[in-house]
Amino acid sequence: MPLFRYRVLNGKQPEELIEVEQSLDSPPLTHHPVTSEKIVRVVQSSNLVLQHGDRMESKKLTADNLEKHGFSVYEKNSDGSKYQRTIGKSGPDSIPPPS
């Protein structure tokens, strides 16, 4: 279950924040579960680490990794007349550009 952050509305400084484990379909709490003080949910960005982040994609798209998994990469040559295979062993050495 995810953790939701709440700010205690008691006027104290620094602000008191609590984290409560709740299901996604539970309504937001309005009172502190221990002290019964009023609270409000704090909107915050997710801190999930996904396998599709920029760093992970950069690692997956390295030349060694692509070739290891059987992919071929074609890059346009300097005069733009064809695409030359730069990574991989399968497929033609070059292909014409799309028309």
PyMOL commands that place a pseudoatom at each C-alpha (Angstrom):
pseudoatom trace, name=CA, resn=MET, resi=1, chain=A, elem=C, hetatm=0, pos=[0.000, 0.000, 0.000]
pseudoatom trace, name=CA, resn=PRO, resi=2, chain=A, elem=C, hetatm=0, pos=[1.234, 3.522, -0.714]
pseudoatom trace, name=CA, resn=LEU, resi=3, chain=A, elem=C, hetatm=0, pos=[2.270, 6.046, 1.903]
pseudoatom trace, name=CA, resn=PHE, resi=4, chain=A, elem=C, hetatm=0, pos=[0.459, 9.376, 1.965]
pseudoatom trace, name=CA, resn=ARG, resi=5, chain=A, elem=C, hetatm=0, pos=[1.943, 12.451, 3.602]
pseudoatom trace, name=CA, resn=TYR, resi=6, chain=A, elem=C, hetatm=0, pos=[-0.220, 14.714, 5.761]
pseudoatom trace, name=CA, resn=ARG, resi=7, chain=A, elem=C, hetatm=0, pos=[0.474, 18.109, 7.364]
pseudoatom trace, name=CA, resn=VAL, resi=8, chain=A, elem=C, hetatm=0, pos=[-0.792, 18.627, 10.918]
pseudoatom trace, name=CA, resn=LEU, resi=9, chain=A, elem=C, hetatm=0, pos=[-2.811, 21.860, 11.134]
pseudoatom trace, name=CA, resn=ASN, resi=10, chain=A, elem=C, hetatm=0, pos=[-1.842, 22.864, 14.677]
pseudoatom trace, name=CA, resn=GLY, resi=11, chain=A, elem=C, hetatm=0, pos=[0.063, 26.075, 13.866]
pseudoatom trace, name=CA, resn=LYS, resi=12, chain=A, elem=C, hetatm=0, pos=[3.358, 24.806, 15.301]
pseudoatom trace, name=CA, resn=GLN, resi=13, chain=A, elem=C, hetatm=0, pos=[6.653, 25.637, 13.609]
pseudoatom trace, name=CA, resn=PRO, resi=14, chain=A, elem=C, hetatm=0, pos=[8.300, 23.767, 12.033]
pseudoatom trace, name=CA, resn=GLU, resi=15, chain=A, elem=C, hetatm=0, pos=[5.271, 22.107, 10.466]
pseudoatom trace, name=CA, resn=GLU, resi=16, chain=A, elem=C, hetatm=0, pos=[4.672, 18.551, 11.555]
pseudoatom trace, name=CA, resn=LEU, resi=17, chain=A, elem=C, hetatm=0, pos=[4.327, 16.004, 8.759]
pseudoatom trace, name=CA, resn=ILE, resi=18, chain=A, elem=C, hetatm=0, pos=[3.142, 12.447, 9.170]
pseudoatom trace, name=CA, resn=GLU, resi=19, chain=A, elem=C, hetatm=0, pos=[2.992, 9.539, 6.759]
pseudoatom trace, name=CA, resn=VAL, resi=20, chain=A, elem=C, hetatm=0, pos=[0.067, 7.141, 6.744]
pseudoatom trace, name=CA, resn=GLU, resi=21, chain=A, elem=C, hetatm=0, pos=[-0.179, 3.890, 4.807]
pseudoatom trace, name=CA, resn=GLN, resi=22, chain=A, elem=C, hetatm=0, pos=[-3.539, 3.805, 2.998]
pseudoatom trace, name=CA, resn=SER, resi=23, chain=A, elem=C, hetatm=0, pos=[-5.057, 2.106, 0.001]
pseudoatom trace, name=CA, resn=LEU, resi=24, chain=A, elem=C, hetatm=0, pos=[-5.493, 4.221, -3.123]
pseudoatom trace, name=CA, resn=ASP, resi=25, chain=A, elem=C, hetatm=0, pos=[-9.275, 4.178, -2.905]
pseudoatom trace, name=CA, resn=SER, resi=26, chain=A, elem=C, hetatm=0, pos=[-9.402, 5.340, 0.749]
pseudoatom trace, name=CA, resn=PRO, resi=27, chain=A, elem=C, hetatm=0, pos=[-10.648, 8.894, 1.259]
pseudoatom trace, name=CA, resn=PRO, resi=28, chain=A, elem=C, hetatm=0, pos=[-8.102, 11.385, 2.639]
pseudoatom trace, name=CA, resn=LEU, resi=29, chain=A, elem=C, hetatm=0, pos=[-7.894, 11.548, 6.413]
pseudoatom trace, name=CA, resn=THR, resi=30, chain=A, elem=C, hetatm=0, pos=[-9.125, 14.714, 8.133]
pseudoatom trace, name=CA, resn=HIS, resi=31, chain=A, elem=C, hetatm=0, pos=[-7.837, 14.033, 11.647]
pseudoatom trace, name=CA, resn=HIS, resi=32, chain=A, elem=C, hetatm=0, pos=[-4.555, 12.698, 13.026]
pseudoatom trace, name=CA, resn=PRO, resi=33, chain=A, elem=C, hetatm=0, pos=[-5.002, 8.985, 13.786]
pseudoatom trace, name=CA, resn=VAL, resi=34, chain=A, elem=C, hetatm=0, pos=[-3.341, 9.331, 17.223]
pseudoatom trace, name=CA, resn=THR, resi=35, chain=A, elem=C, hetatm=0, pos=[-3.846, 12.907, 18.479]
pseudoatom trace, name=CA, resn=SER, resi=36, chain=A, elem=C, hetatm=0, pos=[-7.107, 13.724, 16.592]
pseudoatom trace, name=CA, resn=GLU, resi=37, chain=A, elem=C, hetatm=0, pos=[-5.655, 17.082, 15.448]
pseudoatom trace, name=CA, resn=LYS, resi=38, chain=A, elem=C, hetatm=0, pos=[-6.847, 18.317, 12.063]
pseudoatom trace, name=CA, resn=ILE, resi=39, chain=A, elem=C, hetatm=0, pos=[-4.655, 17.243, 9.132]
pseudoatom trace, name=CA, resn=VAL, resi=40, chain=A, elem=C, hetatm=0, pos=[-4.579, 17.791, 5.381]
pseudoatom trace, name=CA, resn=ARG, resi=41, chain=A, elem=C, hetatm=0, pos=[-3.041, 15.576, 2.692]
pseudoatom trace, name=CA, resn=VAL, resi=42, chain=A, elem=C, hetatm=0, pos=[0.083, 17.026, 1.079]
pseudoatom trace, name=CA, resn=VAL, resi=43, chain=A, elem=C, hetatm=0, pos=[0.318, 16.661, -2.693]
pseudoatom trace, name=CA, resn=GLN, resi=44, chain=A, elem=C, hetatm=0, pos=[3.750, 15.421, -3.650]
pseudoatom trace, name=CA, resn=SER, resi=45, chain=A, elem=C, hetatm=0, pos=[5.448, 13.861, -6.614]
pseudoatom trace, name=CA, resn=SER, resi=46, chain=A, elem=C, hetatm=0, pos=[5.828, 10.124, -6.806]
pseudoatom trace, name=CA, resn=ASN, resi=47, chain=A, elem=C, hetatm=0, pos=[9.111, 8.635, -5.668]
pseudoatom trace, name=CA, resn=LEU, resi=48, chain=A, elem=C, hetatm=0, pos=[8.759, 5.417, -7.609]
pseudoatom trace, name=CA, resn=VAL, resi=49, chain=A, elem=C, hetatm=0, pos=[11.822, 4.129, -9.398]
pseudoatom trace, name=CA, resn=LEU, resi=50, chain=A, elem=C, hetatm=0, pos=[10.714, 2.649, -12.673]
pseudoatom trace, name=CA, resn=GLN, resi=51, chain=A, elem=C, hetatm=0, pos=[12.582, 0.557, -15.178]
pseudoatom trace, name=CA, resn=HIS, resi=52, chain=A, elem=C, hetatm=0, pos=[11.788, 3.094, -17.892]
pseudoatom trace, name=CA, resn=GLY, resi=53, chain=A, elem=C, hetatm=0, pos=[13.692, 6.113, -16.633]
pseudoatom trace, name=CA, resn=ASP, resi=54, chain=A, elem=C, hetatm=0, pos=[16.235, 7.992, -18.734]
pseudoatom trace, name=CA, resn=ARG, resi=55, chain=A, elem=C, hetatm=0, pos=[19.176, 6.319, -17.039]
pseudoatom trace, name=CA, resn=MET, resi=56, chain=A, elem=C, hetatm=0, pos=[17.749, 2.828, -17.515]
pseudoatom trace, name=CA, resn=GLU, resi=57, chain=A, elem=C, hetatm=0, pos=[16.940, 3.483, -21.179]
pseudoatom trace, name=CA, resn=SER, resi=58, chain=A, elem=C, hetatm=0, pos=[20.449, 4.803, -21.795]
pseudoatom trace, name=CA, resn=LYS, resi=59, chain=A, elem=C, hetatm=0, pos=[21.892, 1.567, -20.426]
pseudoatom trace, name=CA, resn=LYS, resi=60, chain=A, elem=C, hetatm=0, pos=[19.540, -0.566, -22.517]
pseudoatom trace, name=CA, resn=LEU, resi=61, chain=A, elem=C, hetatm=0, pos=[20.307, 1.314, -25.728]
pseudoatom trace, name=CA, resn=THR, resi=62, chain=A, elem=C, hetatm=0, pos=[24.085, 0.915, -25.675]
pseudoatom trace, name=CA, resn=ALA, resi=63, chain=A, elem=C, hetatm=0, pos=[25.626, -0.638, -28.775]
pseudoatom trace, name=CA, resn=ASP, resi=64, chain=A, elem=C, hetatm=0, pos=[26.818, -3.717, -26.872]
pseudoatom trace, name=CA, resn=ASN, resi=65, chain=A, elem=C, hetatm=0, pos=[23.422, -4.364, -25.304]
pseudoatom trace, name=CA, resn=LEU, resi=66, chain=A, elem=C, hetatm=0, pos=[21.524, -3.920, -28.590]
pseudoatom trace, name=CA, resn=GLU, resi=67, chain=A, elem=C, hetatm=0, pos=[23.873, -6.282, -30.429]
pseudoatom trace, name=CA, resn=LYS, resi=68, chain=A, elem=C, hetatm=0, pos=[23.764, -8.811, -27.588]
pseudoatom trace, name=CA, resn=HIS, resi=69, chain=A, elem=C, hetatm=0, pos=[19.974, -8.980, -27.928]
pseudoatom trace, name=CA, resn=GLY, resi=70, chain=A, elem=C, hetatm=0, pos=[20.029, -9.382, -31.713]
pseudoatom trace, name=CA, resn=PHE, resi=71, chain=A, elem=C, hetatm=0, pos=[19.134, -5.854, -32.814]
pseudoatom trace, name=CA, resn=SER, resi=72, chain=A, elem=C, hetatm=0, pos=[20.611, -4.036, -35.794]
pseudoatom trace, name=CA, resn=VAL, resi=73, chain=A, elem=C, hetatm=0, pos=[20.994, -0.264, -35.992]
pseudoatom trace, name=CA, resn=TYR, resi=74, chain=A, elem=C, hetatm=0, pos=[21.132, 1.676, -39.253]
pseudoatom trace, name=CA, resn=GLU, resi=75, chain=A, elem=C, hetatm=0, pos=[22.454, 5.230, -39.544]
pseudoatom trace, name=CA, resn=LYS, resi=76, chain=A, elem=C, hetatm=0, pos=[22.201, 7.598, -42.483]
pseudoatom trace, name=CA, resn=ASN, resi=77, chain=A, elem=C, hetatm=0, pos=[25.474, 7.972, -44.370]
pseudoatom trace, name=CA, resn=SER, resi=78, chain=A, elem=C, hetatm=0, pos=[27.077, 11.398, -44.929]
pseudoatom trace, name=CA, resn=ASP, resi=79, chain=A, elem=C, hetatm=0, pos=[25.433, 12.120, -48.302]
pseudoatom trace, name=CA, resn=GLY, resi=80, chain=A, elem=C, hetatm=0, pos=[22.016, 10.784, -47.200]
pseudoatom trace, name=CA, resn=SER, resi=81, chain=A, elem=C, hetatm=0, pos=[21.774, 8.295, -50.055]
pseudoatom trace, name=CA, resn=LYS, resi=82, chain=A, elem=C, hetatm=0, pos=[21.365, 5.220, -47.834]
pseudoatom trace, name=CA, resn=TYR, resi=83, chain=A, elem=C, hetatm=0, pos=[21.344, 3.867, -44.289]
pseudoatom trace, name=CA, resn=GLN, resi=84, chain=A, elem=C, hetatm=0, pos=[24.393, 1.843, -43.301]
pseudoatom trace, name=CA, resn=ARG, resi=85, chain=A, elem=C, hetatm=0, pos=[24.227, -0.906, -40.651]
pseudoatom trace, name=CA, resn=THR, resi=86, chain=A, elem=C, hetatm=0, pos=[26.410, 0.214, -37.715]
pseudoatom trace, name=CA, resn=ILE, resi=87, chain=A, elem=C, hetatm=0, pos=[25.367, -2.305, -35.048]
pseudoatom trace, name=CA, resn=GLY, resi=88, chain=A, elem=C, hetatm=0, pos=[24.354, -5.932, -35.409]
pseudoatom trace, name=CA, resn=LYS, resi=89, chain=A, elem=C, hetatm=0, pos=[25.020, -8.767, -37.800]
pseudoatom trace, name=CA, resn=SER, resi=90, chain=A, elem=C, hetatm=0, pos=[21.604, -9.553, -39.261]
pseudoatom trace, name=CA, resn=GLY, resi=91, chain=A, elem=C, hetatm=0, pos=[19.926, -7.804, -42.157]
pseudoatom trace, name=CA, resn=PRO, resi=92, chain=A, elem=C, hetatm=0, pos=[21.398, -6.095, -45.219]
pseudoatom trace, name=CA, resn=ASP, resi=93, chain=A, elem=C, hetatm=0, pos=[24.561, -3.989, -44.978]
pseudoatom trace, name=CA, resn=SER, resi=94, chain=A, elem=C, hetatm=0, pos=[22.645, -0.944, -46.202]
pseudoatom trace, name=CA, resn=ILE, resi=95, chain=A, elem=C, hetatm=0, pos=[19.096, 0.082, -47.023]
pseudoatom trace, name=CA, resn=PRO, resi=96, chain=A, elem=C, hetatm=0, pos=[17.718, 2.955, -49.134]
pseudoatom trace, name=CA, resn=PRO, resi=97, chain=A, elem=C, hetatm=0, pos=[16.018, 5.881, -47.392]
pseudoatom trace, name=CA, resn=PRO, resi=98, chain=A, elem=C, hetatm=0, pos=[12.212, 5.877, -47.348]
pseudoatom trace, name=CA, resn=SER, resi=99, chain=A, elem=C, hetatm=0, pos=[10.672, 7.723, -50.270]
for i in range(1, 99): cmd.bond("trace and resi %d" % i, "trace and resi %d" % (i + 1))
show_as sticks, trace
zoom trace
